[in-house]
């Protein structure tokens, strides 16, 4: 059984790394391995994702709940989610998703897509989200988002990368990325709930509740700080972090 301290650690990792371009899946795997978290509690995993989902919904509530005004934009967000749903389901059902959870792959993916993030962040700003976020743009970003199923790629990182490659600025790219996380996190949570239903039942306990609360708090804080940060600064600090951690991981694997 996971302790409350372990829940706090996992909530911090999930909440912070879910919305930063550094790969939450990779960090959860690394931390779980390092601290020997042996409990594979599906309910806790769902609660961590649910906390992140609630945070992004709460932050963007005006965009999400004003459907009449933002209908066209929100439909594009749903279109952008389409590619990852069948890909994720196939990887999950075939068990291939578990074969991707290894340090060597995480190290290389973190390095390669960190460099790609650097290249994309040099792109000229040519588009604004209000006028030029089209169905084609949504599908393009959605296809890139499929790559985030590989630990180390980073869902936030790859969607921001693709947004920058299209010519959107950092803030617009991050907004698209965060809103794309809503249906993606919702789908992941529903899949987890289905697993619980299929395997029996899981009691809602204190640890599950605090997992939602802590994950929400860390996620919301990260969204606020990250959006404020990229209004003023480049993504270089995250790129440097990715390169450093990837070199450490690859050093452990090969040395």
C-alpha positions in Angstrom: 0.0 0.0 0.0 1.3 3.4 -1.0 1.8 5.8 1.9 0.6 9.4 2.0 4.2 10.6 1.5 4.4 8.5 -1.7 1.1 9.8 -2.8 2.4 13.4 -2.3 5.5 12.6 -4.4 3.6 11.0 -7.2 1.0 13.8 -7.2 3.8 16.4 -7.4 5.4 14.5 -10.3 2.1 14.1 -12.1 0.9 17.6 -11.5 4.1 19.4 -12.4 5.4 17.2 -15.3 2.0 16.7 -17.0 1.9 20.3 -18.2 5.6 21.0 -18.6 7.4 19.8 -21.7 9.4 17.1 -19.8 7.3 13.9 -19.9 5.1 13.0 -16.9 5.1 9.3 -17.8 9.0 9.2 -17.8 9.2 10.9 -14.5 6.6 8.7 -12.8 8.5 5.6 -14.1 11.9 7.0 -12.9 10.7 8.0 -9.5 8.7 4.8 -9.0 11.8 2.7 -9.8 14.1 4.8 -7.7 11.9 4.7 -4.6 10.7 1.1 -5.3 7.0 2.0 -5.3 5.7 -1.5 -5.8 2.0 -0.9 -5.6 0.4 -0.9 -9.0 -2.9 0.8 -7.8 -5.1 1.6 -10.8 -7.3 3.7 -8.6 -4.5 6.0 -7.5 -3.3 6.3 -11.1 -6.8 7.4 -12.2 -7.0 9.8 -9.3 -3.7 11.4 -10.3 -4.9 12.0 -13.8 -8.3 13.1 -12.6 -6.6 15.8 -10.5 -4.8 17.1 -13.5 -7.9 17.0 -15.6 -9.9 19.0 -13.0 -7.1 21.6 -12.8 -7.0 22.3 -16.5 -10.8 22.3 -16.8 -11.0 24.8 -13.9 -8.3 27.0 -15.3 -9.8 27.1 -18.8 -13.4 27.0 -17.5 -14.3 30.2 -19.4 -13.1 28.7 -22.7 -14.6 25.2 -22.1 -18.0 26.2 -20.7 -18.7 29.0 -23.1 -19.5 26.5 -25.9 -21.7 28.9 -27.9 -18.9 31.5 -28.3 -16.0 28.9 -28.6 -17.8 26.1 -30.4 -15.6 26.1 -33.5 -12.4 26.2 -31.4 -13.6 23.4 -29.1 -14.6 21.2 -32.0 -11.1 21.6 -33.4 -9.7 20.5 -30.0 -11.8 17.3 -30.3 -10.6 16.8 -33.9 -7.0 17.1 -32.6 -7.7 14.3 -30.0 -8.9 11.8 -32.6 -5.5 10.3 -33.6 -4.4 9.5 -30.1 -7.5 7.6 -29.0 -7.2 4.5 -31.3 -3.4 4.5 -31.1 -3.5 4.6 -27.3 -6.2 1.9 -27.1 -4.3 -0.5 -29.4 -1.0 0.0 -27.5 -2.9 -0.6 -24.2 -4.9 -3.6 -25.3 -1.9 -5.4 -26.9 0.3 -4.7 -23.9 2.9 -2.9 -26.2 2.6 0.1 -23.9 4.4 -1.8 -21.1 7.3 -2.7 -23.4 7.9 1.0 -24.0 8.5 1.6 -20.3 12.3 1.1 -20.3 15.1 3.5 -19.3 17.0 3.3 -22.6 14.0 4.4 -24.6 13.1 7.1 -22.2 16.6 8.5 -22.3 16.8 8.6 -26.1 13.2 10.0 -26.5 13.9 12.7 -23.9 17.1 13.8 -25.7 15.7 13.6 -29.3 12.5 15.4 -28.6 14.2 17.9 -26.4 16.4 18.9 -29.3 13.3 19.0 -31.6 11.6 21.3 -29.1 14.7 23.6 -29.3 14.5 23.7 -33.1 10.8 24.3 -33.1 11.1 27.2 -30.6 13.2 29.0 -33.2 10.3 29.1 -35.7 9.0 32.5 -36.7 5.6 33.5 -35.2 3.3 33.7 -38.2 -0.1 32.6 -36.9 -2.6 33.6 -34.2 -4.9 31.1 -32.5 -8.0 33.2 -33.0 -7.8 33.1 -36.8 -5.5 30.4 -38.0 -6.1 27.4 -35.8 -7.8 25.3 -38.5 -9.0 21.7 -38.7 -5.7 21.0 -40.6 -3.7 22.5 -37.7 -5.6 20.5 -35.2 -5.0 17.2 -37.0 -1.3 18.0 -37.5 -0.9 18.7 -33.8 -3.1 15.6 -33.0 -0.9 13.3 -35.0 2.2 14.6 -33.2 0.4 14.0 -29.9 0.3 10.3 -30.7 4.1 10.2 -30.1 3.5 11.1 -26.5 2.4 7.6 -25.9 6.1 6.8 -25.8 7.5 7.6 -22.4 10.1 10.4 -22.6 8.5 12.2 -25.5 6.1 14.4 -23.3 2.6 15.1 -24.4 2.9 18.8 -23.5 6.3 18.9 -25.2 5.3 17.4 -28.5 2.1 19.4 -28.8 3.9 22.6 -28.0 6.6 21.6 -30.5 4.1 21.0 -33.3 2.3 24.2 -32.5 5.6 26.2 -32.7 6.5 24.4 -36.0 3.1 25.6 -37.4 4.0 29.2 -36.5 2.0 29.7 -33.3 3.7 31.6 -30.5 4.6 29.8 -27.2 1.5 31.0 -25.4 -1.0 29.9 -28.1 0.9 26.6 -28.5 0.7 26.0 -24.8 -3.1 26.8 -24.7 -3.7 24.3 -27.5 -1.6 21.8 -25.7 -3.4 22.2 -22.4 -6.9 22.1 -23.9 -5.9 19.0 -25.9 -5.1 17.4 -22.5 -8.7 17.6 -21.4 -10.2 14.9 -23.7 -6.9 12.9 -23.5 -6.9 12.8 -19.7 -10.6 12.1 -19.7 -10.1 9.1 -22.0 -7.2 7.8 -19.8 -9.4 8.1 -16.7 -12.4 6.4 -18.4 -10.1 3.5 -19.5 -8.8 3.1 -16.0 -12.3 3.1 -14.6 -13.3 0.5 -17.1 -10.3 -1.7 -15.9 -11.5 -1.3 -12.3 -15.0 -2.3 -13.3 -13.7 -5.3 -15.3 -11.4 -6.6 -12.5 -13.9 -6.1 -9.7 -14.3 -3.0 -7.5 -12.0 -0.5 -5.8 -13.0 1.2 -2.6 -12.7 5.0 -2.6 -10.3 5.5 0.3 -8.5 8.4 1.9 -5.3 8.0 -0.2 -7.4 8.1 -3.4 -9.0 11.4 -2.3 -5.8 13.1 -1.3 -4.3 11.9 -4.6 -6.9 13.9 -6.5 -6.5 16.9 -4.2 -2.7 17.0 -4.4 -2.6 16.3 -8.1 -5.1 19.1 -8.7 -3.1 21.6 -6.5 0.2 20.8 -8.2 -1.3 20.8 -11.7 -3.1 24.1 -11.3 0.0 25.8 -9.8 2.0 24.5 -12.7 -0.4 25.7 -15.4 -0.5 29.2 -13.9 3.3 29.5 -13.4 4.2 27.9 -16.8 1.8 30.2 -18.8 3.3 33.3 -17.0 6.8 32.0 -17.6 6.5 31.5 -21.4 5.0 35.0 -21.8 8.4 36.3 -20.9 11.0 33.6 -21.5 11.9 30.9 -24.1 11.7 27.2 -23.5 15.5 26.8 -23.1 15.4 25.9 -19.4 13.2 22.9 -20.2 15.3 21.9 -23.1 18.5 22.0 -21.0 16.8 20.0 -18.3 15.7 17.3 -20.8 19.2 17.0 -22.2 20.8 16.7 -18.8 18.4 14.1 -17.5 18.6 12.2 -20.8 22.4 12.0 -20.6 22.2 10.9 -17.0 19.7 8.1 -17.9 21.8 7.0 -20.9 24.9 7.1 -18.8 23.2 4.7 -16.3 22.1 2.4 -19.1 25.3 2.2 -21.0 28.1 2.7 -18.4 
